[in-house]
Amino acid sequence: MTAQVQVSVRQPRYGRGGPKLATLLETMLFVQVPLAGFIGFGPFLYSDRLGQETPAAALLYPVRSLVTASILALALLFGARPPRTGRAAVLLVYVLYLVATTLWTVDRAVTARAAIDMAAVCTSLAVLCNGLSASRIVNVLLNVLAAALVASALLAIGMPSIGVMSTYDSWSQDQAGAWRGLFVEKNGLGGTAAIGLMVMVRSWPLWTMPSIIKAGGIAAALSCLVLARSANAWVGLMAMGVAAILFAGTPSRIRAALTWITLAAIVTVMATSSVVLTALDFLGRDTKLNGRTPIWGTALDLWQGAWLTGHGYVAGTSQILQPLLIRTHGVAARHAHSGYIEALVETGIIGLLLFALLLVACLWRASIQPWTSTPRDRRATASLFMILLGSVVMAGGDVSATRLVGGWGAITWAALICTVCLPSASIFLRQRARRWTPQPNEMADTSSPGEQLALRIHDA
């Protein structure tokens, strides 16, 4: 009589379509990085410093939306489907709210283009990430990070004249010599380098690339972090370093809660201590955070005129806030220099609360790493947490992390939506595993436990 055995196996959602969907995800993210570099050359998109758009700028969002829709169509053909989690519902409500701001925006054309593009990109990312293992998605993010940072480091050596904020600033000597690499601003380069350095080091065993490429990516990330001269990036790197120490060990809800309490206590002490002033002196910043606090005050004054719903997604900044800041604080003040304040100006209290709810839910999920997942997925989930935490911290001084623009925004939102797609930790085993009973005409699995584990990791 043939003995019946039961083996718990991991059920891949996409099977053979997984590598193809991962390639599509990588292609989609790579589209964002050169787009950031293209925006950096102001004369192609803007006819003057006040942001008057050229015909090329008017086509920017529709072209990206068309590319995104094509990638989404291919993903659906490969069997991709949208996620069904509570975080996905919050993401959907947030995106729909961005589209709804078209009804009361100061410029319907600008808001409609940006909101529809945001909806298309978020939908495509959600469909692509859903079902792919966390380890495979992190590999994609590592490849994109390494490519962007290596290219930026090579540009710093070979073509330093194009590494400034834009050609306008290069000609006028406003910020000549300040290296930006492929990115529009130094905070974008510095933030990407800080996240890349932390994730590449932590995910070294997870990253399926030759060691020489991984070492080159880490060297490029360190070089770009130094060249960017962004204090915001160093603050984010320190926050990720502290979190990496606190989150070391066996994951659990109690440990995650204690970690968050510890992080909150550290932030409170730093915010009320004279150590902050010493750190600012060390980083070469004044007590007004290098001129940011007056900019924040101007932006908050503008927000009070539409405190509940804001002035319209993107248009609230490009049509109202940016001209006001340039007239008041100079040409370097192109935005609120805080993702959260800019979200207030554009989408009001409602939009900021929805975005904050999405961030907190994803951070909490990423901090809970169930042991029912594979070791590779647990390590990948920790990397997703580091990306999100670094972006949340650095969003206080820059807008790249709160809007899906450029390389840093693409990496952050891909990590965010990947976390959206992760099932709840409490039902992880029920959703991602099944019991398999061999039929009489099937051969029982006689492989060793080590071979079974290797097969599960390969399927992931």
N, C-alpha and C positions, 0 to 999 in steps of 0.2 A: 504493500500500500504506500502510495506516495504521501509523504508528510506535507501538510499545509503550513506555510510560513507567512508571517506578516512583516513587512518592512516599511518603515516610515521614510518616504522619499519626498524630495522637494519637487514641486510641480512648476516647471517653467511656463510662463504665459505665452511667449512668442516662439519658443522652439528655434527652428532654423531662421526665422525672421529676425531674431535678436541682433545678430551682427549687422544686418542691413539697417535696422532702425538706429543702432548706435552710430553707424556711419552717417545717416541722415542727421542725427542730433549734432554730431561733430561738424558737419557741413553748415548747419544752421548757425551754430555758434561762431564759426570762422567768418561768416558773413558780417557779424557785428564788429569784429576787430578792425578790418580795413575801413569800415564805415566810420568808425571813430577817427581814424587818421584822415579820412577825406573831409570830415567836418572841420578838422583843424585848419584847413586851408581856406580861410574866410572868404576871399574874393570869389571863389566858385559858388558860394551859397548866399553870401550877404554883400549888398552893394555899398554899405556904409557901416559905421560902428554902432549905429542904433538898431541894427538888425533888420534892415529892409531886405526882404527875400528876393533872390534871383529866380528865374524859371527853373534852374537846376534844383533849388531848394524845394520848390513846389512839387517836384517829381520824386523827391527822396522817399517820403513815406509810402506813396502808392507803389513804387518799385519794390521796396522791401516787403510790403504786404503781398504783392504778387508772388515774389519768391517764397514767402512763408506759406501762402496757400498751396503752391506747387509741392512743397515739402510735406505739408499736411496730407495732401491727396495721395502721395506715394506711401506715407505712413499708414493710411487707412487701407490701402491695397495690400500692405504686408500684414494686416490683421490687428493694427493698433486700435485701442479703444480708450475713451476718457476714463479718468479715475472716479471712484465712488467712495469718497471719504468726507468727513465733516470739514476738513481743511479745504478740500476741493470746492465745497459749497461756499465757504467764505471767499475763496479766490474768485468764484463766479460772481458773487454779489459785488465784490470790489471792482471787477472789470466792468460789470454792467453799470455801476455807479459812475465810473469814468466816462462811459459813453453817454450817460444821462446828463452830465454836466454840459453837454452840447446845447441843452435847452436854455441855459441861462448864462452861457459864456460870453466874454467880451468879443470873441471872434469865432464864429461857428465853424468856419472852414479849417482853421488851425486846430481847434479842439477835436473836430470830427476826424481829421486825418490821423492825429496822434492817438486818439482813443480807439479807433477801429484797428489801427496798426498794433496797439498794445493788446487788444483782444485777440487778434490773429496770432501774435507771437506766443501769448500765454496759452492759448488753446493748443497750438502746435507743440509747445514744450510739454504740456501736460499729457498729450496723447503719446508723444515719443518716450517720455520718462516712465509712464505707467506700464508696469510689467517688466521693464528692464531691471536687472539687479542693481543695487546701490553701488557695488564694486565696479560694474561696467560703466555706469554713468560717471563715477569719480575718475575713472581712467580717461574718459572723454574730456572732462574738465581739466585734468592734468595736461593732456596733450595741447589743448587750446591755450592754457596758461603758459606752458613752456614755449610754444611757437610765438606768442605775442611778446614775451619778455626777451627771448633770444633775438627777435627782429629788432626790438627797441634798443637792446644793448649794441647790436651791430650798427644801427643807425647812429648811435652816439659816437662810434669810432669812425665810421666811413663817411657819414653825411650829417655832421652836427648842425648845419645851417637850417635843416628842416625839422629840427627837434624842438622848436620853440612853440609857444602857445598857438600862434597863427602867424601868417605872413604879415598881417597888419602890425602885430606887436614886434616882429623882427625888424621891420622897416623903421618904426618909430622909436625903437630902443626902450619901449616901456618895460618889457620883460625879456630882452635879448639875452641869450645864453642860458636861460632856465630850461633844462632839458625836459621834454615831454614824451619822447619816443613816438610810438604810434598813437598816443592818446592826446585828447584835446587839452587837458590840464595836468599839472604835475601831481595833483592829488589823485587823479585817475591812474597815472603810472605808479605812484607810490603805493596806493591802496592795492592795486593788482599785484605788485611785487611783494608786499607784506603777506597777503593771502597766499600767493604762490609759494613763497619761501616756507611758510608754516605747513601747508598741505603737502608740498613735495617731500619735505623731511619726514613728516608723520606717515605718509603713504608710500614710502620707498619700497617696502615689500609688496605692496598692492599694485604698483605701477608696472604694467607689462610692457616695458620698453628696455632697450639695452642700457647697461649701467652708464655708458659714456654719455648717452643722451640725457639720462636723469641727472647726472652730475653737471652737464652743461646747463640744464634748466635751472638748477639750484644756483649755480654761479651767476647766471644772467639775472635771476631774481634778486640776489644780493647786490649785484652791480646797479640794477635799476633802482633798488631801494635807496642806495647811497646817492646816486645821481639825481633822483627826484627831489631830494632835500625837502621832503614833506613831513612836518611834525605830526600831522594827522595820521600818516602811515605808521610812524613809530609808536604812537599811542595804541593804534589797532594791533600792532604786533605784540606789544606788551600785554594787552588784554587777552589775546589768544594764547600767549605763553602762560599766563596765570591760570586760564581755564584748562589748558592742557595738563598742568600739574594737579589741579583740583579734581579733574575728572578721571585721573588715572585710578585704575582699580576695577573692582566688580561693579557693573552698572546696576542701579536700582532706583526706584522712585524716591526712597528716603535719601539716598546719596545725592540724587539730582536736586532735591529740595534744599538740602544742606549746602550744596554748592552754590545754588542761586542766592541763598541768604548770605553766604560768605562774600560773593561777588558784590552784592548790594551794599554790604558793610564796607568793603574796600572803597567802592565809589563814593559813599557818604563821607568817609574819613578824608579822602583826597579832595573832595569838593569843599570841605570846611577847614582844610589845613593850609598852613603857609608853605608846605612842601610844593604845592602847585606853582606858587610864584617862583620858587627856586628852579623848578623844572622848566618854566617858561623862559627864565633867563638863560638856562643852559641851551635851550633850543633856539635862542635868538628871537623870541617872541615877546611882545609887550603884554601888559596886563589886559589889554583889549583884544587879546588873541589875534594879533597881527591885523587889526582893523576889522575883525569880523563882528564884534559886538555892535558897532554903529550900524552895520549892514543889517544885522538881525533886528535892531530896533526899527529901522525904516520898513523892513518887510512885515514886521508884526503890526505896525501902524496901518499899513495897507490892508492886511488881513482883517482888521477890525471892521472895515467897511462891508465885508461879506463873510462874517465869522462862521456862519453855519454851513454854507454850501460852497464858499470860495468863488473865485473869479473865472473858473474854467480850467480844465486840465491843459497844461502846457501854455495855452494862450494867456493865462493869468500871469505867467512869468515873461514870456516873449513879447507880449503886447503892452503890459502895464508895468510890471516890476522891473524888468531890465532897463527900459528907458529912464525910469525914475532913479534907479541905483546909479546909472552912468552919469546922469546929471548931478546927482548929489555926492557921489563918492569917487567918481572917476571911471575910466574905461576898464579897469581890472574887475570892477564889481558887476559881473554879468548875470549873476543869479544870487540867491539868498545865502549861499555858502553853508547851507544846512538843509539836508534832505527833508527833515521833519517840518521846518518852518516853510520851506517851499511847498510841501504838501498841504500845509494849512492855507497858504495863499491861493493855491490852485483848486483844492477840493474841500476846504473848510474842515470843521470839526468832524463832520461825518466821514469824509474820506480818510482823514488821519486815523480815526478810531478803527475803521475797517482795516487799514493797512497795518496798524499796530496789533490788532487781533490776529491777523494772518501771521505776522512775524512771531508773536509770542507762542502761538499754537505750534508753529513749525520748529521753533527753538526747543520747546518742551519735548516734542516728539523726537527730535534729533538727540536730545540728552538722555532719552530712554532707549537703551540698546538691548533688545531682548536676546537672551541666550538661545532662543529657538531659531535664530538666524545663523548663517554660517559665519565663521571667524572673519572671512573677507568682507562680508556685508557689515559686520559690527565695526570693523576698522573703517570702512567706507562711510558709515553713518557718523562716526566721530569726525571724519574729515568734513562732511557736510555741515556739522555743527560748528566747526571752526570757521568755515567760510561765512556762515550766517552771522556768527558772533562778531567776527571782524568787520563785516559790512555794517552791522547794527551800530557798533561803536563809532566807526569812521563816518557814518551817515550824519553824525552830529555836526561835522565840519565840511561836508561835501554832499552833492546831490546825486552823484553817479550811482550809488547803491539803491536809491529809492525809485529810480526810473530806468527802464530797460533800454539804455543807450550805451553803445560802446562796449569795449571788452570787459571792464569791471562790472557794468550792469548786466551783461549777458551771463557772466559767471555766477553772479549773485542770484539772479532770477532762475537760472537753471538749477542751482542748488536748492533754492526755495521751493520750486515746483517739484523737484525730485522728492523733497521731504513731504510735500503735499500728497504725493502719490503713495508714500509708505503707509501700509495698513496700521491700524492702532496696535500698540504694543500688547494690550491685553487680549486681543483676538488674533495675534500674529500667527500662532500655530494653527488655529482653525481655518484661517484664510489661505495660508501659503503652503500647507502640508496636507497630505491625504494618506489614508491607509490603503495599501495595495495588497490584494490577495490573488496569488497566481491561480489561473484556471487549470483544469486537468491537462489541457494540451500545451501548457506553458511550462518551461523549465524553471525550477526554483533557483533563486540567486545564491550561488555557493561561493561568491567572492569573499575575500577577507574584509574585516571592518575597515582597514586602511584603504583598500581599493574602493569600497563603497563611499567613504568620505571623499576621496579624490574625485570620484564621479559626481558627487553632489556639488562640490566646489566648481568643477568644470561646467556643469549645467547652469550654475548661477551666473 
